[in-house]
């Protein structure tokens, strides 16, 4: 079932129910999902690392994937 069909199915089920508690629960779940931001769930150290990386990119200090792989291979004697 595609996502649009699932949404329509849920709308139909919601429209057919007369249970206030169930409607409140659905409302709470949907509001919670909307309010959640994965960034807020990250540890501070990860946020700081990401911010530092973004600053480095803005300064042109980033390395390409190929360069990083070459450095790792040279450092650890990998092919």
N, C-alpha and C positions, 0 to 999 in steps of 0.2 A: 504494500500500500504506500503510495507516495505521500509526501508531507501535506499537500493541499487536501487530499482526501481524508487524511487523519484529522486535520483541523475541522473539516466539515462534519465529520462524525462526532467529534467532541462538542461542537456547537449544537448539533442535534440533540445529543444526550443532555447537555446543559439546559436547553430549552424545554425538554420533556420532564425535568425533575422539579418537584415542588418541595424539596427538602432544604430548608434554609441552612442547616449545618453543613450539608454537602456543598452548597453554593459558597458558603464562607470559606470552606477548606480549599476549594478550587481557586477562589479569589486570592487567598493567602499564598498558595503555591505559586500562582502566576506573578503576583507582586514580588515575592521573594526572588524568583528567578530574574525578574527585570532589575531588581536592585543589586544583585550580586555582580561583582566585578572581580575577575580573576586576579587583577593587579593587587587588590586589597588582600588577597590570600597569600601572596608571596612573602617569604621572609625578607627582612630588611636587607640582609647581605646580598640577596639576589637582586633586589631593586637597585641597590647601589652599584652592583656590577653592570646591570643593564644601562643605568644612567651614565656610568663611566664609558661604556662601549659606545653609546650614542654621542657622547662628547668627542671621543676619538674619531668617530666617523665624520663628524662635522669639521674637525681639524684636518681631515685627510690622512689620519694616522692608521687607518685600517689596513689589514693584510688580506690578500685574496686567499681563497681556499687552497689553491695550488701552492702558493708560497708557504702557507702553514704546513701543508703536507710535506713539502720538501724539507722544511726545517725539522719536523718530527722525524722523518726518515733519516736525515743526516745525524741527528742527535742520538737516535737509538739504533743506528745501523740497519735500518729496514730497507727493503727494496721498493 
